[in-house]
């Protein structure tokens, strides 16, 4: 949770200027211009932002943001998940799986 918050804080600092900057940040992450951020692009972005997460931590974070389980975080997932100010707005229809995923992510960061 703490590492995730650090990542989100850093991203929000970079995108304070609004939607144009948010889109620019997404395109910066999307190195191949495919319209989605795949896992290798996500790892590269974490490196460039100065984060030293383990592979399992990166995978856990990526899975949290790839809500459609497509193997890519698309722009809407990026905006909704990476940039939202908190997770309290999660829909109840998938709350159980989100809780399970949240537990998985937490255990990855707690050395579990």
DSSP file (Angstrom, degrees, kcal/mol; ACC not computed):
  #  RESIDUE AA STRUCTURE BP1 BP2  ACC     N-H-->O    O-->H-N    N-H-->O    O-->H-N    TCO  KAPPA ALPHA  PHI   PSI    X-CA   Y-CA   Z-CA
    1    1 A X     >        0   0    0      0, 0.0     4,-2.5     0, 0.0     5,-0.2   0.000 360.0 360.0 360.0 -45.1    0.0    0.0    0.0
    2    2 A X  H  >  +     0   0    0      2,-0.2     4,-2.2     1,-0.2     5,-0.1   0.922 360.0  45.6 -63.5 -44.9    2.7    2.4    1.0
    3    3 A X  H  > S+     0   0    0      1,-0.2     4,-2.2     2,-0.2    -1,-0.2   0.886 112.0  52.3 -66.0 -38.3    4.7    1.8   -2.3
    4    4 A X  H  > S+     0   0    0      1,-0.2     4,-2.5     2,-0.2    -1,-0.2   0.922 109.1  49.6 -62.9 -42.9    1.6    2.1   -4.3
    5    5 A X  H  X S+     0   0    0     -4,-2.5     4,-2.8     1,-0.2    -2,-0.2   0.893 108.5  53.1 -63.4 -39.9    0.8    5.4   -2.7
    6    6 A X  H  X S+     0   0    0     -4,-2.2     4,-2.2     2,-0.2    -1,-0.2   0.919 110.4  48.1 -59.8 -43.1    4.3    6.7   -3.4
    7    7 A X  H  X S+     0   0    0     -4,-2.2     4,-2.3     1,-0.2    -2,-0.2   0.929 113.1  46.9 -63.3 -45.8    3.9    5.8   -7.1
    8    8 A X  H  X S+     0   0    0     -4,-2.5     4,-2.6     1,-0.2    -2,-0.2   0.891 110.6  52.6 -65.6 -39.3    0.5    7.5   -7.3
    9    9 A X  H  X S+     0   0    0     -4,-2.8     4,-2.1     2,-0.2    -1,-0.2   0.925 110.4  48.0 -60.4 -44.5    1.8   10.6   -5.5
   10   10 A X  H  X S+     0   0    0     -4,-2.2     4,-1.7     1,-0.2    -2,-0.2   0.908 112.8  48.2 -64.6 -41.6    4.7   10.9   -8.0
   11   11 A X  H  X S+     0   0    0     -4,-2.3     4,-1.1     1,-0.2    -1,-0.2   0.903 110.5  51.1 -65.3 -40.2    2.3   10.4  -11.0
   12   12 A X  H  < S+     0   0    0     -4,-2.6    -1,-0.2     1,-0.2    -2,-0.2   0.852 106.8  54.3 -68.5 -32.6   -0.1   13.0   -9.6
   13   13 A X  H >< S+     0   0    0     -4,-2.1     3,-0.9     1,-0.2    -1,-0.2   0.908 109.3  49.0 -62.3 -40.9    2.8   15.5   -9.2
   14   14 A X  H 3< S+     0   0    0     -4,-1.7     3,-0.2     1,-0.2    -1,-0.2   0.728 116.3  42.1 -70.9 -21.4    3.6   14.9  -12.9
   15   15 A X  T >< S+     0   0    0     -4,-1.1     3,-1.7    -3,-0.2     7,-0.2   0.134  73.7 115.5-116.2  20.2    0.0   15.4  -14.0
   16   16 A X  T <   +     0   0    0     -3,-0.9    -1,-0.2     1,-0.3    -2,-0.1   0.781  66.2  70.7 -58.2 -28.7   -1.0   18.4  -11.9
   17   17 A X  T 3  S-     0   0    0     -3,-0.2    -1,-0.3     1,-0.2     3,-0.2   0.515 107.8-111.6 -75.5  -3.1   -1.4   20.6  -15.0
   18   18 A X    <>  -     0   0    0     -3,-1.7     4,-2.0     1,-0.2     3,-0.4  -0.636  54.8 -22.9 115.7-167.1   -4.5   18.6  -16.0
   19   19 A X  H  > S+     0   0    0      1,-0.2     4,-2.5     2,-0.2     5,-0.2   0.812 125.5  56.5 -58.3 -37.1   -5.9   16.2  -18.7
   20   20 A X  H  > S+     0   0    0     -3,-0.2     4,-2.1     1,-0.2    -1,-0.2   0.937 110.8  44.3 -61.6 -44.8   -3.4   17.1  -21.4
   21   21 A X  H  > S+     0   0    0     -3,-0.4     4,-2.4     2,-0.2    -1,-0.2   0.859 111.0  55.3 -67.7 -34.9   -0.5   16.3  -19.1
   22   22 A X  H  X S+     0   0    0     -4,-2.0     4,-2.2    -7,-0.2    -2,-0.2   0.929 109.7  45.9 -61.8 -45.9   -2.3   13.1  -18.0
   23   23 A X  H  X S+     0   0    0     -4,-2.5     4,-2.5     1,-0.2    -2,-0.2   0.891 111.6  52.5 -63.9 -39.9   -2.6   12.0  -21.6
   24   24 A X  H  X S+     0   0    0     -4,-2.1     4,-2.0     2,-0.2    -2,-0.2   0.896 108.4  50.4 -63.5 -41.3    1.1   12.9  -22.2
   25   25 A X  H  X S+     0   0    0     -4,-2.4     4,-1.9     2,-0.2    -2,-0.2   0.914 109.7  50.8 -63.3 -43.2    2.1   10.8  -19.2
   26   26 A X  H  X S+     0   0    0     -4,-2.2     4,-2.4     1,-0.2    -2,-0.2   0.933 110.9  48.2 -60.0 -45.7    0.1    7.8  -20.5
   27   27 A X  H  < S+     0   0    0     -4,-2.5     6,-0.2     1,-0.2    -1,-0.2   0.846 107.2  56.8 -64.5 -33.0    1.8    8.1  -23.9
   28   28 A X  H  < S+     0   0    0     -4,-2.0    -1,-0.2     1,-0.2    -2,-0.2   0.892 111.2  43.1 -63.1 -40.1    5.2    8.3  -22.2
   29   29 A X  H  < S+     0   0    0     -4,-1.9     2,-2.0     1,-0.2    -2,-0.2   0.880 101.5  71.8 -70.4 -39.4    4.4    5.0  -20.5
   30   30 A X    ><  +     0   0    0     -4,-2.4     3,-1.5     1,-0.2    -1,-0.2  -0.518  64.9 173.5 -80.7  75.8    3.0    3.5  -23.8
   31   31 A X  T 3  S+     0   0    0     -2,-2.0    -1,-0.2     1,-0.3     6,-0.1   0.800  73.6  44.9 -60.4 -34.5    6.4    3.2  -25.5
   32   32 A X  T 3  S-     0   0    0      4,-0.2    -1,-0.3    -3,-0.2    -2,-0.1   0.452 105.6-123.0 -93.3   1.0    5.1    1.3  -28.6
   33   33 A X    <   +     0   0    0     -3,-1.5    -2,-0.1    -6,-0.2     4,-0.1   0.745  66.4 138.0  69.6  23.4    2.1    3.5  -29.1
   34   34 A X  S    S-     0   0    0      2,-0.4     3,-0.1     1,-0.1    -1,-0.1   0.613  73.9-111.0 -78.5 -11.4   -0.3    0.6  -28.9
   35   35 A X  S    S+     0   0    0      1,-0.3    40,-0.7    -5,-0.1     2,-0.3   0.458  92.4  72.8  93.4   1.3   -2.9    2.5  -26.8
   36   36 A X  E    S-A   74   0A   0     38,-0.2     2,-0.7    39,-0.1    -2,-0.4  -0.986  77.8-123.9-145.3 154.6   -2.2    0.3  -23.8
   37   37 A X  E     -A   73   0A   0     36,-2.5    36,-2.4    -2,-0.3    -7,-0.1  -0.885  31.0-161.1-100.8 112.5    0.6   -0.1  -21.2
   38   38 A X  E  >  -A   72   0A   0     -2,-0.7     4,-2.5    34,-0.2     5,-0.2  -0.307  36.1 -93.2 -85.5 177.2    1.8   -3.7  -21.2
   39   39 A X  H  > S+     0   0    0     32,-0.6     4,-2.7     1,-0.2     5,-0.2   0.886 124.5  50.2 -62.3 -40.9    3.8   -5.2  -18.3
   40   40 A X  H  > S+     0   0    0      1,-0.2     4,-2.1     2,-0.2    -1,-0.2   0.887 112.5  47.9 -66.4 -36.0    7.3   -4.5  -19.8
   41   41 A X  H  > S+     0   0    0      2,-0.2     4,-2.4     1,-0.2    -2,-0.2   0.884 111.3  51.5 -67.6 -38.1    6.3   -0.9  -20.4
   42   42 A X  H  X S+     0   0    0     -4,-2.5     4,-2.2     2,-0.2    -2,-0.2   0.921 109.7  49.3 -62.6 -45.1    4.9   -0.7  -16.8
   43   43 A X  H  X S+     0   0    0     -4,-2.7     4,-2.2     1,-0.2    -2,-0.2   0.921 111.2  49.8 -60.6 -44.3    8.2   -2.1  -15.5
   44   44 A X  H  X S+     0   0    0     -4,-2.1     4,-2.8     1,-0.2    -1,-0.2   0.902 109.3  51.5 -61.8 -42.3   10.2    0.5  -17.5
   45   45 A X  H  X S+     0   0    0     -4,-2.4     4,-1.8     2,-0.2    -1,-0.2   0.901 108.6  51.1 -62.2 -41.3    8.0    3.3  -16.2
   46   46 A X  H  <>S+     0   0    0     -4,-2.2     5,-2.7     2,-0.2     4,-0.2   0.915 111.8  48.1 -62.5 -42.4    8.6    2.2  -12.6
   47   47 A X  H ><5S+     0   0    0     -4,-2.2     3,-1.8     1,-0.2    -2,-0.2   0.940 110.3  50.7 -61.0 -48.7   12.3    2.2  -13.3
   48   48 A X  H 3<5S+     0   0    0     -4,-2.8    -1,-0.2     1,-0.3    -2,-0.2   0.797 107.6  53.8 -63.3 -28.9   12.3    5.6  -14.9
   49   49 A X  T 3<5S-     0   0    0     -4,-1.8    -1,-0.3    -5,-0.2    -2,-0.2   0.462 121.9-108.0 -85.7  -0.5   10.3    7.0  -11.9
   50   50 A X  T < 5 +     0   0    0     -3,-1.8     2,-0.4     1,-0.3    -3,-0.2   0.653  68.8 144.6  89.4  15.0   13.0    5.7   -9.6
   51   51 A X      < -     0   0    0     -5,-2.7     2,-0.3    -6,-0.2    -1,-0.3  -0.726  35.6-161.7 -91.3 137.4   11.1    2.8   -8.0
   52   52 A X        +     0   0    0     -2,-0.4     2,-0.2    -5,-0.0    -1,-0.1  -0.501  29.2 160.1-113.5  60.6   13.0   -0.4   -7.1
   53   53 A X        -     0   0    0     -2,-0.3     2,-0.1   -10,-0.1    56,-0.0  -0.500  42.1-112.8 -78.6 150.6   10.0   -2.8   -6.8
   54   54 A X     >  -     0   0    0     -2,-0.2     4,-2.5     1,-0.1     5,-0.2  -0.344  33.1-104.0 -72.4 165.4   10.6   -6.5   -7.0
   55   55 A X  H  > S+     0   0    0      1,-0.2     4,-2.7     2,-0.2     5,-0.2   0.901 123.4  50.6 -57.3 -41.8    9.1   -8.3  -10.0
   56   56 A X  H  > S+     0   0    0      2,-0.2     4,-2.3     1,-0.2    -1,-0.2   0.868 109.9  49.8 -67.9 -35.5    6.3   -9.7   -7.9
   57   57 A X  H  > S+     0   0    0      2,-0.2     4,-2.4     1,-0.2    -1,-0.2   0.916 112.3  47.8 -67.0 -42.6    5.5   -6.3   -6.5
   58   58 A X  H  X S+     0   0    0     -4,-2.5     4,-2.9     1,-0.2    -2,-0.2   0.917 112.5  49.0 -63.2 -42.9    5.4   -4.9  -10.0
   59   59 A X  H  X S+     0   0    0     -4,-2.7     4,-2.7     2,-0.2    -2,-0.2   0.904 110.4  50.9 -63.7 -41.4    3.2   -7.7  -11.2
   60   60 A X  H  X S+     0   0    0     -4,-2.3     4,-1.6     2,-0.2    -1,-0.2   0.916 113.4  44.9 -63.4 -43.3    0.8   -7.3   -8.3
   61   61 A X  H  X S+     0   0    0     -4,-2.4     4,-1.6     2,-0.2    -2,-0.2   0.927 113.0  50.8 -65.2 -44.8    0.5   -3.5   -9.0
   62   62 A X  H  X S+     0   0    0     -4,-2.9     4,-2.3     1,-0.2     3,-0.3   0.923 109.0  51.2 -59.7 -44.7    0.1   -4.1  -12.7
   63   63 A X  H  < S+     0   0    0     -4,-2.7    -1,-0.2     1,-0.2    -2,-0.2   0.857 105.9  56.4 -61.9 -34.9   -2.7   -6.7  -12.0
   64   64 A X  H  < S+     0   0    0     -4,-1.6    -1,-0.2     1,-0.2    -2,-0.2   0.875 114.0  38.7 -64.5 -36.3   -4.4   -4.2   -9.8
   65   65 A X  H  < S+     0   0    0     -4,-1.6     2,-2.0    -3,-0.3     3,-0.2   0.748  99.0  76.2 -87.8 -25.3   -4.6   -1.7  -12.7
   66   66 A X    ><  +     0   0    0     -4,-2.3     3,-1.7     1,-0.2    -1,-0.2  -0.512  58.7 164.5 -84.6  71.3   -5.3   -4.1  -15.5
   67   67 A X  T 3  S+     0   0    0     -2,-2.0    -1,-0.2     1,-0.3     6,-0.1   0.792  70.7  53.2 -63.3 -30.6   -8.9   -4.5  -14.5
   68   68 A X  T 3  S-     0   0    0      4,-0.2    -1,-0.3    -3,-0.2    -2,-0.1   0.525 103.1-131.4 -83.2  -4.3  -10.0   -6.1  -17.7
   69   69 A X    <   +     0   0    0     -3,-1.7    -2,-0.1    -6,-0.2     4,-0.1   0.847  65.0 134.7  56.7  36.7   -7.2   -8.7  -17.4
   70   70 A X  S    S-     0   0    0      2,-0.5     3,-0.1     4,-0.0    -1,-0.1   0.554  77.6-110.0 -90.5  -9.2   -6.2   -8.0  -21.0
   71   71 A X  S    S+     0   0    0      1,-0.2   -32,-0.6    -5,-0.2     2,-0.3   0.447  95.4  77.2  89.7   0.4   -2.5   -7.9  -20.2
   72   72 A X  E    S-A   38   0A   0    -34,-0.2     2,-0.7   -33,-0.1    -2,-0.5  -0.992  75.5-133.1-139.6 146.7   -2.5   -4.1  -20.9
   73   73 A X  E     -A   37   0A   0    -36,-2.4   -36,-2.5    -2,-0.3    -7,-0.1  -0.902  32.4-154.6 -96.1 113.2   -3.6   -1.1  -18.9
   74   74 A X  E  >  -A   36   0A   0     -2,-0.7     4,-2.6   -38,-0.2     5,-0.2  -0.286  31.2 -94.0 -83.6 175.6   -5.6    1.0  -21.3
   75   75 A X  H  > S+     0   0    0    -40,-0.7     4,-2.7     1,-0.2     5,-0.2   0.890 124.2  49.4 -59.5 -42.6   -6.1    4.7  -20.9
   76   76 A X  H  > S+     0   0    0      1,-0.2     4,-2.7     2,-0.2    -1,-0.2   0.899 112.6  47.7 -66.4 -38.3   -9.4    4.5  -19.0
   77   77 A X  H  >>S+     0   0    0      2,-0.2     4,-3.0     1,-0.2     5,-0.8   0.902 111.7  52.1 -65.2 -39.8   -7.9    2.0  -16.6
   78   78 A X  I  X>S+     0   0    0     -4,-2.6     5,-1.3     3,-0.2     4,-1.1   0.941 114.1  41.7 -59.8 -49.5   -4.9    4.2  -16.2
   79   79 A X  I  <5S+     0   0    0     -4,-2.7     4,-0.4     3,-0.2    -2,-0.2   0.939 120.2  42.6 -65.3 -47.7   -7.0    7.3  -15.4
   80   80 A X  I  <5S+     0   0    0     -4,-2.7     4,-0.3    -5,-0.2    -2,-0.2   0.916 128.7  23.3 -67.6 -44.6   -9.5    5.4  -13.1
   81   81 A X  I  <5S+     0   0    0     -4,-3.0    -3,-0.2    -5,-0.2    -2,-0.2   0.917 126.6  38.8 -93.6 -48.9   -7.0    3.3  -11.2
   82   82 A X  I  <<S+     0   0    0     -4,-1.1    -3,-0.2    -5,-0.8   -70,-0.1   0.888 126.2  33.8 -73.3 -37.7   -3.6    4.9  -11.3
   83   83 A X  S   <S+     0   0    0     -5,-1.3    -1,-0.2    -4,-0.4    -3,-0.2   0.575  86.5 112.3 -99.6  -9.4   -4.7    8.5  -10.9
   84   84 A X        -     0   0    0     -4,-0.3     3,-0.1    -6,-0.2    -4,-0.1  -0.306  68.8-129.0 -66.0 151.7   -7.8    8.2   -8.7
   85   85 A X  S    S-     0   0    0      1,-0.1     2,-0.3     2,-0.0    -1,-0.1   0.773  82.0  -3.3 -77.0 -25.1   -7.4    9.8   -5.3
   86   86 A X        -     0   0    0      1,-0.0     3,-0.4     0, 0.0    -1,-0.1  -0.973  61.3-119.3-156.2 172.8   -8.6    6.8   -3.4
   87   87 A X  S >  S+     0   0    0     -2,-0.3     3,-1.3     1,-0.2    -2,-0.0   0.247  82.1 103.1 -98.3  12.5  -10.1    3.3   -3.9
   88   88 A X  T 3  S+     0   0    0      1,-0.3    -1,-0.2     0, 0.0     0, 0.0   0.660  70.6  65.2 -72.3 -13.6  -13.4    4.0   -2.1
   89   89 A X  T 3   +     0   0    0     -3,-0.4    -1,-0.3     2,-0.0    -2,-0.1   0.295  69.7 135.1 -92.5  11.4  -15.3    4.3   -5.3
   90   90 A X    <   -     0   0    0     -3,-1.3     5,-0.1     1,-0.1     2,-0.1  -0.325  63.1-107.0 -62.3 139.4  -14.8    0.6   -6.3
   91   91 A X    >   -     0   0    0      1,-0.1     3,-0.8     3,-0.1    -1,-0.1  -0.377  16.1-133.9 -70.5 145.6  -18.0   -1.0   -7.6
   92   92 A X  G >  S+     0   0    0      1,-0.2     3,-1.2     2,-0.2     4,-0.4   0.748  96.6  74.6 -71.8 -22.6  -19.7   -3.4   -5.3
   93   93 A X  G 3  S+     0   0    0      1,-0.3    -1,-0.2     2,-0.1     3,-0.1   0.825 112.2  24.5 -61.9 -30.9  -20.2   -6.0   -8.1
   94   94 A X  G <> S+     0   0    0     -3,-0.8     4,-2.2     1,-0.1    -1,-0.3   0.113  87.5 115.6-119.1  22.3  -16.5   -6.9   -8.1
   95   95 A X  H <> S+     0   0    0     -3,-1.2     4,-2.4     1,-0.2     5,-0.2   0.859  74.0  55.6 -61.4 -37.1  -15.7   -5.9   -4.5
   96   96 A X  H  > S+     0   0    0     -4,-0.4     4,-2.2     2,-0.2    -1,-0.2   0.935 110.9  42.4 -62.5 -47.6  -14.9   -9.5   -3.5
   97   97 A X  H  > S+     0   0    0      1,-0.2     4,-2.5     2,-0.2    -1,-0.2   0.860 113.7  52.9 -69.3 -33.6  -12.3  -10.0   -6.3
   98   98 A X  H  X S+     0   0    0     -4,-2.2     4,-2.8     2,-0.2    -1,-0.2   0.891 108.6  50.4 -66.4 -38.0  -10.9   -6.6   -5.6
   99   99 A X  H  X S+     0   0    0     -4,-2.4     4,-2.3     2,-0.2    -2,-0.2   0.924 111.4  48.1 -63.8 -43.5  -10.5   -7.4   -1.9
  100  100 A X  H  X S+     0   0    0     -4,-2.2     4,-2.2     2,-0.2    -2,-0.2   0.912 113.8  46.9 -63.2 -42.4   -8.7  -10.7   -2.8
  101  101 A X  H  X S+     0   0    0     -4,-2.5     4,-2.9     2,-0.2    -2,-0.2   0.899 109.9  53.4 -66.2 -40.6   -6.4   -8.8   -5.2
  102  102 A X  H  X S+     0   0    0     -4,-2.8     4,-2.7     1,-0.2    -2,-0.2   0.893 109.0  49.5 -60.9 -39.8   -5.8   -6.1   -2.6
  103  103 A X  H  X S+     0   0    0     -4,-2.3     4,-2.5     2,-0.2    -1,-0.2   0.906 111.1  49.8 -64.7 -41.9   -4.8   -8.8   -0.2
  104  104 A X  H  X S+     0   0    0     -4,-2.2     4,-1.9     2,-0.2    -2,-0.2   0.929 112.1  47.4 -61.7 -46.3   -2.5  -10.3   -2.8
  105  105 A X  H  X S+     0   0    0     -4,-2.9     4,-1.7     1,-0.2    -2,-0.2   0.929 112.4  49.9 -62.0 -45.7   -0.9   -6.9   -3.5
  106  106 A X  H  X S+     0   0    0     -4,-2.7     4,-1.5     1,-0.2     6,-0.2   0.906 109.6  50.6 -59.8 -42.5   -0.5   -6.3    0.2
  107  107 A X  H  <>S+     0   0    0     -4,-2.5     5,-3.3     1,-0.2    -1,-0.2   0.855 106.5  55.6 -66.5 -32.7    1.2   -9.6    0.8
  108  108 A X  H ><5S+     0   0    0     -4,-1.9     3,-0.6     4,-0.2    -1,-0.2   0.883 112.7  42.1 -63.9 -37.4    3.6   -8.9   -2.1
  109  109 A X  H 3<5S+     0   0    0     -4,-1.7    -1,-0.2     1,-0.2    -2,-0.2   0.686 110.7  56.0 -84.3 -18.2    4.7   -5.7   -0.4
  110  110 A X  T 3<5S-     0   0    0     -4,-1.5    -1,-0.2    -5,-0.2    -2,-0.2   0.261 120.3-104.3 -96.0  12.0    4.8   -7.2    3.1
  111  111 A X  T < 5       0   0    0     -3,-0.6    -3,-0.2    -4,-0.1    -4,-0.1   0.643 360.0 360.0  78.9  15.1    7.2   -9.9    2.0
  112  112 A X      <       0   0    0     -5,-3.3    -4,-0.2    -6,-0.2    -5,-0.1   0.445 360.0 360.0 -88.5 360.0    4.5  -12.6    1.9
